[in-house]
Amino acid sequence: MDGYNMSRLEERIKRAAAIPELRSLREEMVETFPAPPALLFIGEWYDQLNQLHDQFIRRTLILSERKLREEGMGSPPVPYAYLLVGSGGRSEQTQWSDQDNGLVYAAPAEHESERTAEYYRALSEEAFEALREIGYPPCEGNVISTNPQWRKPLVAWQGMIRDWFDEPNWENVRYLLISTDMRCIHGDEALVQVLKDAIHEEVSKRPSIMGDMLRNTLHHKLSLGPFGNLITERYGIDAGGLDIKYGAYIPLINGVRLLSIEGKVQATSSMKRVEALIEQGFIELEIGMRWKEALQFMLWLRTQTPYQVEDGIYSTRGMLQEEQLDRELKQRLRRALRIGQELQNIVKKRTEKLLSDNRLERRGPG
């Protein structure tokens, strides 16, 4: 999509007066913003696409607020922030990404707490249904603002984060890692920054959490065998294909995210996180450039996986099909996955050293 057409579509999204109009514009975006045939300029392509996704979500929230006013619920009673996590938080959504979001709002007056909670419940429900109508499926893991766990006043969010640190079981650590990708898409950005700062502060006070985060981070294995062979699907409709999302992309972004937590990097984009780690001297330039190369390739491959539209909802299984895996692509995949293995090894060594140094520090001299 050239700059003129994108700007024109963006302006039409901002002016859309109703959800059906946004649905039509979403279909137009998919048709006129096809998956890039080559790796060249993939970063620019993602920037433009995610800018459009952001506009769809913002406009949906504005229209949802308007509908609540028309129904007599008034305007937002206190400042709030609608936040994205997952690929949306990292600005890495493809054309068919789902809803991964949450909502945080400022503390209301005590006598207004019930009305305020009801308003944001209604707003979350309204936005959820509107986004689904536009074509965004719900998050399979229920990380979404219609779930009360992901819709709270600020003080309750802060308490929940402390609880995750107090009881670092697998699920709580997963939520912590998910939350480090949060990005404000609409509303008061300062509320989201308070939550991000709270996580970094707790990590500084309780560095042992990094061990729990490491186990979670290394959970997804790269689809590369011990002899450099690609590990493909053996059964089912994707037999012979390769899981790009969980066997290639997720292991890379998880490793970069954990290093970024240790380095207190504020950026959420995986590419910007690597750039910040290089700038801080956390990783060597040559290593960081290899990681960027692998990330760019994985981001491009995500756009090449077939998608489907069912009941107006865009979705993908994140699989490259067997017929797409020609000799050249397999060679490039093996190189990128070997870089992914290097990344995971560095993450493991750095985190284990951090934990060892912390144990020695607590033990003291003698």
N, C-alpha and C positions, 0 to 999 in steps of 0.2 A: 504493500500500500504506500503510495507516495504521500509526501507531507501535506499536500493540499487536501487530498481525499480524507486523510486521517483527521485533520483539523476540522473539516466540514462535518464528518461523522461525530466528532467529539462535541461540536456545538449543538448538533441536533439532539444528542443525548441530554445535554444540559438543559435544553428547552422542552424536552418531552413532557407532555401534560398528563399522561396516563400510562399505566403499566402495559397495556396492549401495544402502545406505541414503542415502548422500550423493547418489548418482545420482538417486534418487527425489525428494530435496529440491531438487536442481537443477531438475528438471522442474517441481516445484511453484513454484519461484521465478519461472521464465519465465512460467508461467500466471498467477500472482497478482501479478506485478510488470510489467505491460505497459508498452510504450513510452508515454511521456506524450503525450496528444493536443495539448497546448499548451505554449508556451514557459515559461509561468509556473512558478516553483519548480523549474526544471531543475537548478539547483545542488544543491538539497536532494535531488532524485531521484537524481543521480549519487552524492552522498555516501552515501545509503542503499544503493544498489545495490553500490557498491564495497566498502562495509563487509561486505556479504554475500559478495562474491567473496573478500575477505580471509579470512573465516571458513572458506570452503570449502577454500582452499589451506592454511591453518594446520592444519585438522583432517586434511587429507590427509597432511601431513607427520608429524603425531603418530601417525596410524595406520600410516604407512610405517615410522617408527622402531620402533613396537611389533612390526610383522611381522618386521623384521630381528632384533629381540631373540628372538622366538620361533624364528627359524631358526638361532640360535646365534651371531649376529654381534655381540651385545652392544649397548651404548648408544653414542651418539656419542663417539668417543674423545677429541676435542678440541672446544672451542667452534666453532660454525659459524653462518653467516648465509645464509638462503635469500633471495635478492633478486629483485625484479621490475623489469623495464625496460619500455619501450614504454608503452602506455596503462595497464597495470597499475602501473608505476612512477609515472605521473602521476595515478593514481586517476581515470582517465577511461575505464575499461572499459565497454563496452555489455553487453547481455545475452549476447552471443555472441563475446566476445573470445577470443583464442588464448593459448597459453602463450609468454610471453617472460620468461625467468628465468635466473638464474645461482646459483652457490654459491661462497662463500669460507669457508675454515676456517683456524684458527690453526695456527701451526707445530707439528708433532708432534716428539717426541724422534726423533733420527736413526734409531734402531733400530725405531721405530714408523711410519716414513714410508710404507712400502709397505702395511701393514695399514690405515693411516688413509686412504690414497688409495683402496684397495679398498672400504672402508666407504662413503665418500661417492659412489663410482661406483655401488654397489648402491643407496644411498638415492635418488640421482638417477633411476636407472632405475625404481625402485619408484614414486616419486612421479609420474614422467612417465606411466607406464601407468595409474596410478590416476586422475590428472587427465584423461587421455584417456577413461577409462571414464565419468567424471562428465560429460564433454561438452566439455572444453577441447581444441581441436585444437592440434597442434604449430606452432611458429613456422615460417613458410615460409623465413625467412632463417637457420634453425638457430641462433638466439640462444637457447640453452636449456641447462640444466645437464647434460644427457646428452652434450653436446658438450664434450670436455675443455678446449677453449679458454675456456669459461665456467664451469669448475669447477676451482679451483686453491687451493693454500694462499695465504695473504695475501702472502707475499714474492714469489710467482710472479705474482700479480695486479699488484703494484706494478711488477715488471719489465716485464710486458706493457704497462702504461700508458706507461712510459718509452719502450718500443720504438715505440709508436704516435706519440709526439712526435718521436722520432728519425727516423722514416720516415713523414712525413705524406702518404702516398698516399691516394687516394680511399677505399679500404676501411678503412684505419686511422682516418681522420678520421671516417668513419661510425660506427665502433665507439666512438670517443671521445664523440661526440655522444649515442649511445645510452646510454653509461655515465653521463652526467650526469643521466639520468632515474632512476637506480637508487634503490630504496627497500627497506629490510629488511622482510620480511613475517613472518619467523619466525627466532628464534635471537638471536645476539649483534649488536645494532645497531651497536656500536662498531666492528666489523670493516668494515661498509659505510661508516661515517663516515670511517675512515682512507682508504678508496679515493676518496671524494668530495673529501676534503681534498687528496689527492695530485694529483688532476686540476686543482683550482684553483691549487695551488702551481706546477705545471708551466706553466699558462697565464700566471701572473704572471712566471715566469722566461723564457718563450718566447712573448711576445705575437704574434709573426709567425704563430703557428698560427691566429690569428683570421681571417687571409686565406683559409686552406684551409677553415676552418669556414664562412666566408661562402659560398664557392662551393658547398659541399655544401648549405647551408641554403637557397639560392635555386634549387636544382636543380628542385624541383617547382613548376610554374607554376600560378597561379590560373586557374580556368576562366572568365576574362573577357576578351573580345576588345577590340581597340583602340577600338571604337566603343560599348563598353558592352554588347555582346551576350554572352549566355551561350554558352560552348563546350560543346556536348553531344556524346555519342558518335554516330559516323556509321554504324557497322556493328555487326553481331552481335546477340546477344540483348538487349543494353542500348541499342540504337539509339534515339536521341532522349532518353536519360536523361543524368544528370549525375553525374560522379564526385565524390561528397562527400568521400571520405576523402583522395584525393591531389590533387584540384583545388580544395579549399576548406579542410578542417580541417588537414591536414599543413602546408601553407605557413604558416598562422597560428601553429601551435604551434612550428614550427621557428624562426620569427623571434623569438618570445618567448623561446625557449630560448637563442638566441645572445646576446641582450641580457642574459639572466640570468647567463650565464657571465661576460660582461664585468663585470656588477655584483656578482659573487660571491654571488648569491642561493642560499640553501640549499634553498628550497622546490622541490618537483618538480611540483606541480599547476600547470597553465598559468594558471589564474585567480589563484592565490596568488602566482605569479611576477609577474604584472602588478601586483597590489596592492603587492608589495614594491618593485617598480621605481618606482611612484608615491610610496611612503613615503620612499624614498631620494632623491627628487627627480631620478631618472634620466630620467623622462618626465613631462610636464605632466599634471595631473589630468584635464583635458578630453580629451586624447589617450588616456590610459589608460582612461577610461570608455568611449570609443568601441571600444577594443580588447576590453574586457570584453563589451560588447554583441555584437560580432561573434563572439567566442568562445562566448558562451552560445548564440547562434543556431546555430553550427556543431555544438556539442555536442548540441543538440536534433535537428538534421537527421540526425545519425548514428544516432539512435534510430529514425528514420523509414524507414531503408533496409530493404527486404525481406530476410528471412533464410531459411535452409533448414536442415533437419536431415537428415543423411545418415549412416547407420550410427551413430546416436546422437550425432553431432558437430554442434554448432551453428556456423554460419558465415554470412558475408555478403560480397557483392562490394563493399559500400560505395557502391552506386549508387542514386540516386533515379530512379525510373522516369518515363517521359515523361508518363504520365497523372497523376502527382503534381505536376507542374510547372504549376500554374495561374497565372493572371496575378498574383495577390497574392504568391504564393511567389516568383515570378521577380523581382518588384520588391524584395522583401526580400533575396533572394539577391544581386542586383546591388549593393545598398547595402553588404551585409556584405563582398562581394568587393572593392569600392572601398576599404573600410577596410583590408582585407588588403593591398591595393597600397600604401596609405599606410604600413602597418607595415613592409612589405618595403623601401620607399624609405628610411625612417628607419634601419632596421637597416643598410642598405648604406652610408648616409652616415656613421653613427656608427662603423662598423667601419673604413671607409676613412680616417676622420680619426684614429682610434686608431693605425692602421698608419703613417700619415704622421707623426704626432707621435713615434712610436717611432723611425722612421728619422732624424728630425731630432735626437732626443735622442742617438742613437748616433753621429751625425756630429759633434755638439758645436759649439761656437761657431767662427766664422771662415768 
